[in-house]
Amino acid sequence: MDETEFQQNLKAFQDLSSAFFPPAIVLAAIELDLFTNLDAEPVSATTLAEKLSLDSSALKKLLIGLVSLGYLECEDLVYHNAPFASRALVRGKEDYEGDSALMSLWFMRLMGGLSETVRHGHGPESFEGAVSESAEKAHQLTHAMDQISRHYTTKLVEFIDMKGVRRILDVAGAAGSFAMALVKGYDDVKATVLELPHVAAQARKLIAQRDMQDRIQVCEGDFREVPFGENYDLIFCSNIFHLCDPQLCSILVKKAAAALNPGGRLVIKDMIPEKDAPMPQHMAMFSVLMPALSHGGKLHDEAAYTQWCIQAGFEKPERINCWERSSLLIARKPI
Ligand SMILES: C[S@@+](CC[C@H](N)C(=O)[O-])C[C@H]1O[C@@H](n2cnc3c(N)ncnc32)[C@H](O)[C@@H]1O
């Protein structure tokens, strides 16, 4: 490495080691719901601090940080939302992205303790433990998952052939957002969402708000313990295998095979590294979080899924790379 190259790398490293400042600032503002409170009318730091019971001096610094990042604008010490913040970070607006950002805040906190996670092989609380024990975390997760799913449903419905489908099981479906997207437009199709109790309670509320309660039923249960039932034509498992160890994955695939009608399909959506290819950077980054989020979870590669499916009696799964960051594997149960 010559000196010029070293200096360039040094600059890149310095930028990298402080790259957490902007997300920390913006995510704190979302957590404090500042953008919602600044949307109705521009206000000073003091007024906002009084309204939200915050420390006025610390808030002022945060607001200045948000101005420097382009999320707020300030005139005569009065702050208001910049256009993007006004559209995407105000609770209640159609394009609100704050709930999914709170998920990132959770991940950022886990990442802050990464060296401890690597030291012990697990984080302070698993994903499953957090949503099982705390109704508030479950509320956060359910809304975050619902918001994130919006970016995936259009392609999902395009790629899932619904011919012959009458009954769907969405395993660990959070708000049931994918189940709702799949049944939409097919009046004779019904879906069941299987979820942990706190999440199930939130899911029922969201489903009722969308007037889908006659089409989507929510069952409470731990997917490790409860049977999946029977007579399903499609079983959907999105973003759950990466939270499970290989043994549990194999069990879940077998449970799905037993619950499907002949000709039925298991649809898996996840980050799935391709066999014998280097892991793309976004997957390598996400995979670092796994020990903090789960017991034994990891990004399983396509060869592992194929093996579980074949062992469970499915045909070889078909892979569809319909999104940049995750893929579908569709395995059919022979007739
Ligand atoms: C990453 S989220 C995925 C949610 C949804 N499938 C999606 O893709 O939007 C994982 C989900 O698994 C649920 N979950 C985790 N462990 C579970 C278990 N043992 N039984 C049932 N659900 C579980 C969580 O409550 C959470 O909703």
PDBQT file of the ligand as one rigid body, heavy atoms in Angstrom, charges set to zero:
ROOT
HETATM    1  C1  LIG A 401     -38.621 -10.903  11.554  1.00  0.00    +0.000 C 
HETATM    2  S1  LIG A 401     -40.268 -11.073  12.046  1.00  0.00    +0.000 S 
HETATM    3  C2  LIG A 401     -41.048 -11.521  10.531  1.00  0.00    +0.000 C 
HETATM    4  C3  LIG A 401     -42.500 -11.189  10.498  1.00  0.00    +0.000 C 
HETATM    5  C4  LIG A 401     -43.209 -11.442   9.172  1.00  0.00    +0.000 C 
HETATM    6  N1  LIG A 401     -43.197 -12.834   8.817  1.00  0.00    +0.000 N 
HETATM    7  C5  LIG A 401     -42.577 -10.595   8.091  1.00  0.00    +0.000 C 
HETATM    8  O1  LIG A 401     -41.788 -11.080   7.303  1.00  0.00    +0.000 OA
HETATM    9  O2  LIG A 401     -42.907  -9.406   8.058  1.00  0.00    +0.000 OA
HETATM   10  C6  LIG A 401     -40.246 -12.578  12.926  1.00  0.00    +0.000 C 
HETATM   11  C7  LIG A 401     -41.587 -12.928  13.527  1.00  0.00    +0.000 C 
HETATM   12  O3  LIG A 401     -41.485 -14.195  14.143  1.00  0.00    +0.000 OA
HETATM   13  C8  LIG A 401     -42.296 -14.195  15.291  1.00  0.00    +0.000 C 
HETATM   14  N2  LIG A 401     -41.824 -15.295  16.118  1.00  0.00    +0.000 N 
HETATM   15  C9  LIG A 401     -40.587 -15.427  16.635  1.00  0.00    +0.000 A 
HETATM   16  N3  LIG A 401     -40.494 -16.567  17.324  1.00  0.00    +0.000 NA
HETATM   17  C10 LIG A 401     -41.698 -17.184  17.224  1.00  0.00    +0.000 A 
HETATM   18  C11 LIG A 401     -42.220 -18.418  17.720  1.00  0.00    +0.000 A 
HETATM   19  N4  LIG A 401     -41.465 -19.228  18.458  1.00  0.00    +0.000 N 
HETATM   20  N5  LIG A 401     -43.490 -18.744  17.427  1.00  0.00    +0.000 NA
HETATM   21  C12 LIG A 401     -44.270 -17.906  16.680  1.00  0.00    +0.000 A 
HETATM   22  N6  LIG A 401     -43.816 -16.733  16.170  1.00  0.00    +0.000 NA
HETATM   23  C13 LIG A 401     -42.554 -16.383  16.449  1.00  0.00    +0.000 A 
HETATM   24  C14 LIG A 401     -42.081 -12.817  15.880  1.00  0.00    +0.000 C 
HETATM   25  O4  LIG A 401     -43.123 -12.454  16.748  1.00  0.00    +0.000 OA
HETATM   26  C15 LIG A 401     -42.027 -11.978  14.616  1.00  0.00    +0.000 C 
HETATM   27  O5  LIG A 401     -43.282 -11.468  14.277  1.00  0.00    +0.000 OA
ENDROOT
TORSDOF 0
